[in-house]
Amino acid sequence: MVRLCACLWLGALGAVPALAERPPKITLDDIRAAVEEQWRGVRDLTVEDRLSLIEYRRVGPVPLPKAQKTPMGSRPNRWTAAPGLEYLELWRGDNCARIAFDGTVTRWQGRRNAFAEPHGRICAGNNVPTADLSFAYYVGRFGRYSGLAHFLARPDTRLVKANKRVNEIVCHRVEGVAAMDIEGEEKPYVVTIDIAPQHGWMPLRAEFTDAATGDTVRVYRVRSFFNQQTFPFPREAQIDVYERVAPEAGTAGGRTVLTSSLVCQVERVLLNQGFGPGNFVFSFEPGTEVRDERTGEVYIVPAEPGQ
């Protein structure tokens, strides 16, 4: 009888998750330290990706079925970063927008989401737009040490839930407020990020909500990662774009609906290629209208001699 009771007691213990199997407690400082360590050996990073666009219905509570994906560019987008330096090429068709940041001055050429006319801008500080056209750019900027670690160190950033499961992947959800240029205007957004420790402490999902209205603006979701031990990076991701539509007749207030999605396929990830300041410079093409926001000057780049 004693032996039977002992067996039943041990069996009951086996049915309860062992204390040793419970995930260890983790703090926001622990997460920030892990992010810093993950990026410590990265001196420069280059990511190339291709994008496809899926259009949805702009009004109504339920999106129409997904249309066929439309390729955005003839060449892959390219984002390169080194400490204090960034360079980005965004392709739509055969047209390209270029953005460069050298630590003090940002230069960009093209029109956000249009690329119709040559247009340039020079401004002081790190005013590189958080472009909606490249998930690799988003992950690179926000995921690397200078982005995510700084966000985690902000006084208003908090750990919402540790060891949360998203599609069977363990994540740590953090939330804070950051001023970002998402809609062509820099303003505060509530940023909620699910960080995946088993995938190099990369963001698995990020949601940007307008801090003033509470409207969801962008949701970034990683569908799969490169399965490499040296430096894991998203392989496929989706950016969902939301807009507020006017209220229907007889109803109060508007609502936010999904209008389109960008599907990103990362083609290459290159580490520590030895890039320096010379790799982050470009000249405006002749005929480009340039606005120098530091001086207020607006001018047209002249044609080269002999043209």
Residue frames relative to the residue before (quaternion, step in Angstrom):
aa qw qx qy qz dx dy dz
M 1.0000 0.0000 0.0000 0.0000 0.00 0.00 0.00
V 0.6453 0.5086 -0.3212 0.4710 3.55 0.99 -0.85
R 0.6548 0.5135 -0.3164 0.4555 3.56 0.96 -0.89
L 0.6443 0.5221 -0.3247 0.4547 3.61 1.01 -0.84
C 0.6553 0.5075 -0.3152 0.4624 3.59 0.91 -0.88
A 0.6419 0.5243 -0.3257 0.4550 3.55 1.01 -0.85
C 0.6555 0.5130 -0.3119 0.4581 3.57 0.99 -0.82
L 0.6478 0.5116 -0.3167 0.4672 3.56 1.01 -0.85
W 0.6480 0.5225 -0.3149 0.4561 3.58 1.00 -0.84
L 0.6702 0.4799 -0.2969 0.4821 3.59 0.94 -0.87
G 0.6316 0.5295 -0.3354 0.4563 3.57 1.07 -0.70
A 0.6371 0.5212 -0.3275 0.4639 3.55 1.04 -0.77
L 0.6292 0.5239 -0.3345 0.4666 3.56 1.03 -0.76
G 0.6574 0.5182 -0.3184 0.4449 3.58 1.00 -0.77
A 0.6443 0.5308 -0.3272 0.4427 3.57 1.16 -0.54
V 0.6649 0.4578 -0.2929 0.5124 3.57 1.27 -0.39
P 0.5323 -0.6243 0.4426 0.3619 3.64 -0.85 0.83
A 0.4620 -0.6949 0.4806 0.2698 3.55 -0.80 1.02
L 0.5833 -0.5978 0.4188 0.3563 3.50 -1.10 0.74
A 0.6402 0.5462 -0.3319 0.4262 3.57 1.03 -0.74
E 0.6623 0.5123 -0.3078 0.4518 3.61 1.18 -0.49
R 0.5153 0.6345 -0.4355 0.3770 3.58 1.16 -0.20
P 0.5170 -0.6441 0.4468 0.3438 3.59 -0.92 0.79
P 0.5224 -0.6478 0.4452 0.3306 3.58 -0.96 0.77
K 0.5616 -0.5837 0.4588 0.3653 3.54 -1.18 0.52
I 0.0796 -0.7942 0.6022 0.0136 3.55 -1.05 0.79
T 0.2378 -0.7682 0.5814 0.1239 3.55 -1.10 0.73
L 0.6737 -0.4705 0.3756 0.4287 3.54 -1.32 0.17
D 0.6234 0.5330 -0.3366 0.4625 3.59 1.05 -0.71
D 0.6204 0.5365 -0.3410 0.4594 3.59 1.03 -0.75
I 0.6631 0.5044 -0.3041 0.4620 3.58 0.93 -0.91
R 0.6609 0.5039 -0.3157 0.4578 3.58 0.89 -0.89
A 0.6460 0.5173 -0.3221 0.4597 3.59 0.96 -0.83
A 0.6536 0.5060 -0.3155 0.4660 3.59 1.01 -0.78
V 0.6322 0.5190 -0.3303 0.4711 3.60 1.01 -0.77
E 0.6487 0.5157 -0.3175 0.4608 3.59 0.91 -0.87
E 0.6681 0.5016 -0.3013 0.4595 3.57 0.93 -0.89
Q 0.6283 0.5538 -0.3352 0.4315 3.59 0.99 -0.81
W 0.7700 0.3618 -0.1802 0.4938 3.58 0.95 -0.88
R 0.4165 0.7570 -0.4472 0.2313 3.60 1.22 -0.14
G 0.7525 0.4040 -0.2218 0.4705 3.59 0.94 -0.81
V 0.5539 0.6052 -0.3967 0.4118 3.61 1.27 0.05
R 0.1602 -0.8026 0.5705 0.0683 3.58 -0.44 1.23
D 0.7705 -0.0995 0.0308 0.6289 3.57 1.12 -0.60
L 0.1599 -0.7881 0.5938 0.0249 3.53 -1.18 0.68
T 0.0461 -0.7774 0.6272 0.0121 3.56 -1.00 0.91
V 0.0447 -0.7895 0.6120 -0.0132 3.55 -0.91 0.99
E 0.0951 -0.7699 0.6290 0.0518 3.56 -0.99 0.89
D 0.0527 0.8024 -0.5913 0.0615 3.57 -0.90 0.92
R 0.2591 -0.7177 0.6178 0.1901 3.53 -1.35 0.30
L 0.2260 -0.7939 0.5576 0.0880 3.53 -1.08 0.82
S 0.1021 -0.7394 0.6600 0.0851 3.51 -1.26 0.61
L 0.3060 -0.7593 0.5537 0.1528 3.56 -1.12 0.72
I 0.1181 -0.7519 0.6454 0.0650 3.55 -1.04 0.90
E 0.2208 -0.7909 0.5598 0.1116 3.59 -0.69 1.07
Y 0.1508 -0.7639 0.6222 0.0811 3.54 -1.18 0.71
R 0.6253 -0.4866 0.4329 0.4299 3.54 -1.34 0.06
R 0.4216 -0.7423 0.4678 0.2289 3.60 -0.89 0.86
V 0.7697 0.2270 -0.1639 0.5737 3.62 1.17 -0.32
G 0.6360 0.5244 -0.3950 0.4055 3.53 -1.25 0.37
P 0.5613 -0.6544 0.3975 0.3141 3.56 -1.04 0.71
V 0.7699 0.2912 -0.1605 0.5447 3.61 1.11 -0.59
P 0.4283 -0.7063 0.4916 0.2758 3.62 -0.71 0.97
L 0.5254 -0.5879 0.5031 0.3538 3.53 -1.21 0.49
P 0.6581 -0.4813 0.3673 0.4475 3.61 -1.19 0.29
K 0.5902 -0.5965 0.4066 0.3613 3.55 -1.09 0.70
A 0.3740 -0.7052 0.5566 0.2302 3.53 -1.00 0.87
Q 0.6641 -0.4669 0.3710 0.4509 3.54 -1.27 0.11
K 0.5137 -0.6581 0.4508 0.3159 3.56 -0.93 0.85
T 0.2243 -0.7733 0.5847 0.0995 3.56 -0.99 0.94
P 0.3973 -0.7077 0.5177 0.2707 3.63 -0.65 0.99
M 0.4037 -0.7474 0.4830 0.2125 3.57 -0.93 0.91
G 0.8393 0.0743 0.0022 0.5385 3.60 0.92 -0.79
S 0.5354 -0.6256 0.4688 0.3195 3.52 -1.27 0.47
R 0.7606 0.2310 -0.1432 0.5895 3.58 1.23 -0.40
P 0.5747 -0.5983 0.4109 0.3779 3.61 -1.10 0.47
N 0.5095 -0.5886 0.5236 0.3461 3.55 -1.20 0.57
R 0.1205 -0.7966 0.5903 0.0491 3.55 -1.10 0.67
W 0.0142 -0.7861 0.6174 -0.0265 3.56 -0.84 1.04
T 0.0182 -0.7890 0.6134 -0.0283 3.56 -0.85 1.04
A 0.0054 0.8011 -0.5977 0.0308 3.56 -0.97 0.84
A 0.0088 0.7220 -0.6918 0.0072 3.50 -1.30 0.70
P 0.7128 -0.4396 0.2803 0.4691 3.64 -1.13 0.24
G 0.8504 0.0653 -0.0913 0.5141 3.56 -0.64 1.18
L 0.7136 0.3969 -0.2317 0.5288 3.60 1.26 0.04
E 0.0731 0.7806 -0.6186 0.0518 3.55 -1.05 0.83
Y 0.0089 -0.7708 0.6369 0.0072 3.53 -1.17 0.68
L 0.0347 -0.8101 0.5836 -0.0448 3.56 -0.91 0.99
E 0.0695 -0.7459 0.6604 0.0506 3.53 -1.12 0.83
L 0.0612 -0.7837 0.6181 0.0011 3.56 -0.82 1.06
W 0.1650 -0.8152 0.5527 0.0526 3.57 -0.64 1.14
R 0.0318 0.7311 -0.6815 -0.0016 3.53 -1.18 0.79
G 0.7860 -0.0335 -0.0386 0.6161 3.55 -0.29 1.26
D 0.7487 -0.3196 0.2730 0.5126 3.56 -0.81 -1.06
N 0.5872 0.5682 -0.3698 0.4422 3.61 1.25 0.16
C 0.1694 -0.8071 0.5641 0.0413 3.53 -1.05 0.79
A 0.1893 -0.7222 0.6504 0.1401 3.55 -1.14 0.74
R 0.1272 -0.7987 0.5866 0.0436 3.57 -0.89 0.96
I 0.0483 -0.7799 0.6240 0.0010 3.54 -1.04 0.84
A 0.0092 0.7901 -0.6125 0.0233 3.58 -0.94 0.90
F 0.0524 -0.7756 0.6290 0.0019 3.55 -1.10 0.80
D 0.1392 -0.8346 0.5311 0.0446 3.58 -0.64 1.11
G 0.7210 -0.4222 0.2497 0.4895 3.58 1.19 0.39
T 0.7989 0.1777 -0.0995 0.5659 3.57 1.12 -0.59
V 0.8023 0.1786 -0.0663 0.5657 3.59 1.02 -0.78
T 0.2110 -0.7556 0.6101 0.1115 3.54 -1.04 0.89
R 0.0547 -0.7662 0.6400 0.0191 3.55 -0.99 0.90
W 0.1146 0.7934 -0.5960 0.0457 3.57 -0.91 0.82
Q 0.1790 -0.7815 0.5964 0.0390 3.51 -1.15 0.83
G 0.6406 0.4610 -0.3910 0.4736 3.54 -0.87 1.03
R 0.3891 -0.6809 0.5529 0.2817 3.56 -1.29 -0.02
R 0.5076 -0.6579 0.4570 0.3173 3.56 -0.83 0.96
N 0.8674 0.0143 -0.0541 0.4944 3.54 -0.84 1.14
A 0.6947 0.4277 -0.2966 0.4965 3.62 1.16 0.29
F 0.0086 0.8435 -0.5359 -0.0358 3.58 0.72 -1.11
A 0.3756 0.7675 -0.4573 0.2464 3.58 1.18 0.43
E 0.8139 0.1243 -0.0389 0.5662 3.60 0.86 -0.89
P 0.5571 -0.5786 0.4549 0.3846 3.59 -1.14 0.54
H 0.1403 0.7807 -0.5910 0.1468 3.56 -0.75 1.02
G 0.0566 -0.8208 0.5683 0.0046 3.56 -0.87 0.91
R 0.0867 -0.7862 0.6098 0.0500 3.54 -1.24 0.44
I 0.0901 -0.7536 0.6491 0.0503 3.52 -1.12 0.80
C 0.1154 0.7990 -0.5814 0.1013 3.58 -0.75 0.96
A 0.5133 -0.6396 0.4805 0.3107 3.53 -1.20 0.55
G 0.7796 0.3574 -0.2458 0.4517 3.56 -1.19 0.54
N 0.6227 -0.5551 0.4173 0.3605 3.50 -1.36 0.12
N 0.1863 0.8037 -0.5381 0.1727 3.56 0.39 1.24
V 0.2146 0.7804 -0.5543 0.1938 3.56 1.04 0.73
P 0.4314 -0.7087 0.4756 0.2922 3.64 -0.65 0.98
T 0.4060 -0.6493 0.5741 0.2897 3.54 -1.16 0.61
A 0.1837 -0.8555 0.4749 0.0937 3.53 0.36 1.33
D 0.3853 -0.7254 0.5195 0.2353 3.56 -0.99 0.83
L 0.6196 0.5993 -0.3316 0.3834 3.58 1.23 -0.06
S 0.7860 0.2565 -0.1674 0.5371 3.61 1.12 0.05
F 0.2887 -0.7619 0.5543 0.1700 3.55 -0.44 1.18
A 0.6062 0.5575 -0.3620 0.4367 3.57 1.05 -0.71
Y 0.6291 0.5205 -0.3266 0.4761 3.57 1.04 -0.76
Y 0.6495 0.5166 -0.3115 0.4629 3.56 0.95 -0.89
V 0.6933 0.4615 -0.2873 0.4731 3.57 0.78 -1.00
G 0.6522 0.5301 -0.3202 0.4372 3.55 0.95 -0.85
R 0.7025 0.4511 -0.2727 0.4781 3.57 0.83 -0.97
F 0.7768 0.3732 -0.2016 0.4655 3.53 0.71 -1.06
G 0.6835 0.4994 -0.2953 0.4431 3.56 1.12 -0.54
R 0.6408 0.5385 -0.3540 0.4172 3.57 1.04 -0.60
Y 0.7679 -0.4204 0.2323 0.4238 3.51 -1.30 0.38
S 0.7175 0.4727 -0.2825 0.4265 3.58 0.77 -0.98
G 0.6986 0.4464 -0.2852 0.4810 3.59 1.20 -0.27
L 0.7824 0.3612 -0.1981 0.4670 3.55 0.37 -1.25
A 0.6560 0.5136 -0.3286 0.4448 3.61 0.90 -0.84
H 0.6484 0.4992 -0.3198 0.4776 3.57 1.01 -0.75
F 0.6231 0.5270 -0.3358 0.4703 3.58 1.05 -0.76
L 0.6720 0.4974 -0.2972 0.4611 3.59 0.97 -0.84
A 0.6800 0.4924 -0.2851 0.4625 3.59 1.19 -0.53
R 0.4846 0.6707 -0.4457 0.3415 3.60 1.23 -0.17
P 0.5679 -0.6457 0.3823 0.3382 3.62 -0.96 0.79
D 0.7231 0.4304 -0.2629 0.4720 3.61 1.10 -0.55
T 0.5135 0.6170 -0.4383 0.4044 3.61 1.24 0.09
R 0.0383 -0.8142 0.5789 -0.0217 3.57 -0.91 0.90
L 0.4560 -0.6333 0.5484 0.3006 3.52 -1.29 0.44
V 0.2689 -0.7980 0.5235 0.1299 3.56 -0.48 1.23
K 0.7847 -0.1410 0.1338 0.5886 3.57 0.86 -0.98
A 0.2442 -0.7592 0.5879 0.1352 3.55 -0.84 1.01
N 0.8460 0.1765 -0.1333 0.4851 3.55 -1.27 0.54
K 0.2687 0.7443 -0.5468 0.2735 3.53 0.91 1.01
R 0.2990 -0.7589 0.5491 0.1821 3.59 -0.99 0.76
V 0.0240 -0.7627 0.6459 -0.0231 3.53 -0.90 1.07
N 0.8124 -0.1381 0.0348 0.5654 3.58 -0.38 1.26
E 0.6996 -0.4969 0.2352 0.4564 3.56 0.93 1.05
I 0.5803 0.5328 -0.3959 0.4719 3.61 1.24 0.29
V 0.3926 -0.7181 0.5241 0.2356 3.57 -0.82 1.00
C 0.0035 0.8009 -0.5959 0.0594 3.57 -0.85 1.05
H 0.2664 -0.6987 0.6306 0.2079 3.50 -1.36 0.29
R 0.2362 -0.8008 0.5392 0.1102 3.59 -0.58 1.16
V 0.0282 -0.7826 0.6216 -0.0183 3.55 -0.82 1.07
E 0.1115 -0.7935 0.5973 0.0348 3.55 -1.19 0.57
G 0.1681 0.7702 -0.6026 0.1245 3.54 -1.08 0.78
V 0.4592 -0.6484 0.5294 0.2975 3.55 -1.34 -0.10
A 0.0335 0.7892 -0.6109 0.0530 3.57 -0.91 0.95
A 0.3899 -0.6829 0.5648 0.2503 3.56 -1.10 0.75
M 0.1042 0.8104 -0.5615 0.1310 3.58 -0.53 1.18
D 0.3855 -0.6838 0.5703 0.2420 3.53 -1.25 0.57
I 0.0869 0.8099 -0.5708 0.1039 3.57 -0.18 1.29
E 0.7793 0.2973 -0.1509 0.5307 3.58 0.93 -0.85
G 0.6645 -0.4799 0.3139 0.4792 3.59 1.18 0.37
E 0.7326 0.2813 -0.1951 0.5883 3.57 1.30 0.12
E 0.3825 -0.7323 0.5122 0.2348 3.57 -0.77 0.98
K 0.2170 0.7519 -0.5949 0.1836 3.57 -0.78 1.06
P 0.6233 -0.5789 0.3658 0.3776 3.61 -1.19 0.35
Y 0.0738 -0.7673 0.6368 0.0181 3.51 -1.11 0.87
V 0.3865 -0.6467 0.5970 0.2757 3.53 -1.20 0.63
V 0.1197 -0.8102 0.5737 0.0138 3.56 -0.65 1.17
T 0.0596 -0.7834 0.6187 -0.0044 3.57 -0.75 1.11
I 0.0285 -0.8305 0.5536 -0.0546 3.57 -0.57 1.17
D 0.2068 -0.7276 0.6402 0.1342 3.55 -1.08 0.83
I 0.1440 -0.8096 0.5681 0.0326 3.58 -0.49 1.25
A 0.2324 -0.8052 0.5387 0.0870 3.57 -0.75 1.12
P 0.3023 -0.7900 0.5013 0.1822 3.64 -0.27 1.19
Q 0.6802 0.4885 -0.3095 0.4505 3.60 1.00 -0.71
H 0.7059 0.3536 -0.2533 0.5590 3.60 1.27 -0.04
G 0.7333 -0.4737 0.2472 0.4204 3.54 0.74 1.10
W 0.5307 -0.6439 0.4041 0.3748 3.60 1.14 0.53
M 0.3346 0.7290 -0.5100 0.3107 3.55 1.05 0.89
P 0.5442 -0.5802 0.4732 0.3786 3.59 -1.18 0.41
L 0.2650 -0.7554 0.5819 0.1434 3.56 -0.82 1.03
R 0.7804 -0.0195 0.0444 0.6235 3.55 1.11 -0.76
A 0.0114 0.7849 -0.6193 0.0118 3.56 -1.05 0.75
E 0.1082 -0.7888 0.6042 0.0313 3.54 -0.94 0.94
F 0.1644 -0.7765 0.6052 0.0618 3.54 -0.93 1.02
T 0.0471 -0.8037 0.5920 -0.0375 3.56 -0.69 1.17
D 0.4923 -0.6475 0.4932 0.3086 3.56 -0.91 0.91
A 0.4121 -0.7469 0.4651 0.2367 3.58 -0.56 1.17
A 0.6732 0.5105 -0.3018 0.4417 3.60 1.08 -0.63
T 0.8031 0.3000 -0.1359 0.4966 3.59 0.91 -0.90
G 0.4143 -0.7070 0.4736 0.3229 3.58 1.16 -0.51
D 0.4709 0.6838 -0.4363 0.3468 3.59 1.28 0.12
T 0.4137 -0.6612 0.5641 0.2711 3.55 -1.05 0.79
V 0.1947 -0.8068 0.5531 0.0727 3.57 -0.83 1.01
R 0.7942 -0.0334 0.0632 0.6035 3.58 0.89 -0.97
V 0.0462 -0.7478 0.6600 0.0550 3.54 -1.22 0.63
Y 0.1468 -0.7810 0.6055 0.0427 3.57 -0.77 1.13
R 0.0139 0.8074 -0.5876 0.0508 3.59 -0.79 1.03
V 0.3020 -0.7371 0.5784 0.1759 3.56 -0.89 0.97
R 0.2802 -0.7725 0.5495 0.1511 3.57 -0.81 0.99
S 0.7938 -0.0852 0.0700 0.5981 3.58 1.05 -0.70
F 0.3221 -0.7330 0.5715 0.1799 3.55 -1.29 0.44
F 0.5391 -0.5346 0.5192 0.3924 3.52 -1.32 0.30
N 0.3187 -0.7567 0.5423 0.1781 3.55 -0.89 0.93
Q 0.3666 0.7176 -0.5100 0.3009 3.56 0.49 1.17
Q 0.4786 -0.7138 0.4435 0.2544 3.53 -0.94 0.92
T 0.6371 0.5770 -0.3419 0.3799 3.57 1.03 -0.71
F 0.7933 -0.1379 0.1353 0.5773 3.58 0.80 -0.98
P 0.2122 -0.8042 0.5405 0.1270 3.62 -0.06 1.21
F 0.0328 0.7892 -0.6103 0.0604 3.54 -1.05 0.80
P 0.5978 -0.5773 0.4003 0.3861 3.63 -1.06 0.63
R 0.2939 -0.7488 0.5724 0.1589 3.56 -1.01 0.89
E 0.7912 0.0185 0.0237 0.6108 3.58 0.97 -0.91
A 0.0450 0.8002 -0.5937 0.0717 3.55 -0.94 0.89
Q 0.2316 -0.7575 0.5961 0.1313 3.52 -1.31 0.35
I 0.1710 -0.7522 0.6299 0.0904 3.54 -1.06 0.88
D 0.1563 -0.7841 0.5967 0.0682 3.59 -0.63 1.12
V 0.1951 -0.7952 0.5713 0.0564 3.55 -0.79 1.13
Y 0.1144 -0.8044 0.5827 0.0170 3.57 -0.79 1.10
E 0.0668 -0.7766 0.6251 0.0399 3.54 -1.21 0.62
R 0.4292 -0.6668 0.5387 0.2845 3.56 -1.21 0.52
V 0.1683 -0.7839 0.5931 0.0736 3.57 -0.84 1.01
A 0.6055 -0.5780 0.4120 0.3599 3.55 -1.20 0.59
P 0.5644 -0.6082 0.4236 0.3635 3.61 -1.11 0.58
E 0.4930 -0.6367 0.5039 0.3125 3.54 -1.18 0.61
A 0.6692 -0.5021 0.3604 0.4125 3.54 -1.24 0.43
G 0.8169 0.2407 -0.1966 0.4860 3.55 -0.94 0.94
T 0.6786 0.4331 -0.3011 0.5112 3.60 1.27 0.10
A 0.4100 -0.7054 0.5271 0.2376 3.54 -1.21 0.50
G 0.8387 0.1831 -0.1441 0.4922 3.55 -1.03 0.85
G 0.4400 -0.6737 0.5238 0.2797 3.54 -1.28 0.31
R 0.2776 -0.7399 0.5776 0.2045 3.53 -1.26 -0.29
T 0.4338 -0.6819 0.5282 0.2603 3.52 -1.27 0.40
V 0.0443 -0.8107 0.5834 -0.0210 3.57 -0.79 1.04
L 0.5325 -0.5928 0.5017 0.3367 3.53 -1.29 0.47
T 0.1475 -0.8259 0.5414 0.0546 3.58 -0.69 1.07
S 0.7997 -0.0994 0.0803 0.5866 3.59 1.03 -0.65
S 0.2026 -0.7501 0.6144 0.1371 3.53 -1.33 0.30
L 0.2144 -0.7357 0.6278 0.1369 3.51 -1.17 0.69
V 0.1628 -0.7818 0.5977 0.0706 3.57 -0.77 1.05
C 0.1548 -0.8204 0.5502 0.0158 3.54 -0.65 1.18
Q 0.0986 -0.7608 0.6399 0.0453 3.54 -0.98 0.97
V 0.2464 -0.7721 0.5680 0.1432 3.59 -0.51 1.16
E 0.2473 -0.8052 0.5282 0.1071 3.56 -0.74 1.10
R 0.8204 -0.0027 0.0370 0.5706 3.58 0.93 -0.83
V 0.0723 -0.7431 0.6630 0.0552 3.53 -1.22 0.66
L 0.0376 -0.8069 0.5888 -0.0300 3.58 -0.64 1.15
L 0.1644 -0.7967 0.5787 0.0574 3.55 -0.93 0.95
N 0.8879 0.0623 -0.0159 0.4555 3.51 -1.29 0.66
Q 0.1816 0.8042 -0.5315 0.1944 3.53 0.66 1.23
G 0.5404 -0.6549 0.3890 0.3574 3.58 1.27 0.06
F 0.2956 0.7766 -0.5086 0.2256 3.59 1.13 0.56
G 0.0900 -0.7845 0.6126 0.0338 3.53 -1.19 0.69
P 0.8003 -0.3103 0.1968 0.4738 3.61 -1.26 -0.13
G 0.6308 0.5661 -0.3438 0.4043 3.60 1.01 -0.68
N 0.6528 0.5113 -0.3117 0.4640 3.57 1.21 -0.42
F 0.7060 0.4493 -0.2450 0.4896 3.60 1.26 -0.12
V 0.5664 0.5704 -0.3813 0.4565 3.57 1.15 0.66
F 0.0903 0.7624 -0.6403 0.0251 3.57 -1.08 0.71
S 0.3662 -0.7082 0.5620 0.2202 3.55 -1.25 0.52
F 0.5024 -0.6401 0.4852 0.3201 3.56 -1.05 0.75
E 0.4868 -0.6724 0.4777 0.2876 3.55 -0.99 0.86
P 0.6111 -0.5452 0.4127 0.3986 3.63 -1.15 0.55
G 0.7648 0.3297 -0.2719 0.4821 3.55 -0.99 0.89
T 0.5214 0.6359 -0.4176 0.3866 3.59 1.25 -0.12
E 0.3177 -0.7094 0.5954 0.2032 3.55 -0.99 0.90
V 0.1013 -0.8231 0.5587 -0.0007 3.55 -0.58 1.20
R 0.1387 -0.7620 0.6278 0.0766 3.55 -0.97 0.92
D 0.1610 -0.7734 0.6090 0.0710 3.56 -0.63 1.17
E 0.2426 -0.8227 0.4997 0.1207 3.56 -0.15 1.31
R 0.5597 0.5966 -0.3972 0.4160 3.60 1.21 -0.23
T 0.7916 0.2711 -0.1277 0.5325 3.58 1.04 -0.78
G 0.4659 -0.6685 0.4522 0.3627 3.59 1.21 -0.40
E 0.4956 0.6767 -0.4163 0.3509 3.58 1.28 0.01
V 0.0857 -0.7515 0.6524 0.0471 3.54 -1.15 0.79
Y 0.1230 0.8055 -0.5679 0.1163 3.59 -0.75 0.99
I 0.4032 -0.6728 0.5637 0.2588 3.55 -1.34 0.31
V 0.4311 -0.6930 0.5104 0.2707 3.57 -0.81 1.00
P 0.3722 -0.7493 0.4944 0.2357 3.63 -0.63 1.05
A 0.5893 -0.5600 0.4475 0.3725 3.50 -1.29 0.42
E 0.5523 -0.6072 0.4491 0.3529 3.55 -1.13 0.55
P 0.6218 -0.5571 0.3848 0.3936 3.63 -1.08 0.61
G 0.7736 0.3210 -0.2570 0.4821 3.51 -0.98 0.91
Q 0.6395 0.5069 -0.3413 0.4664 3.59 1.23 -0.06
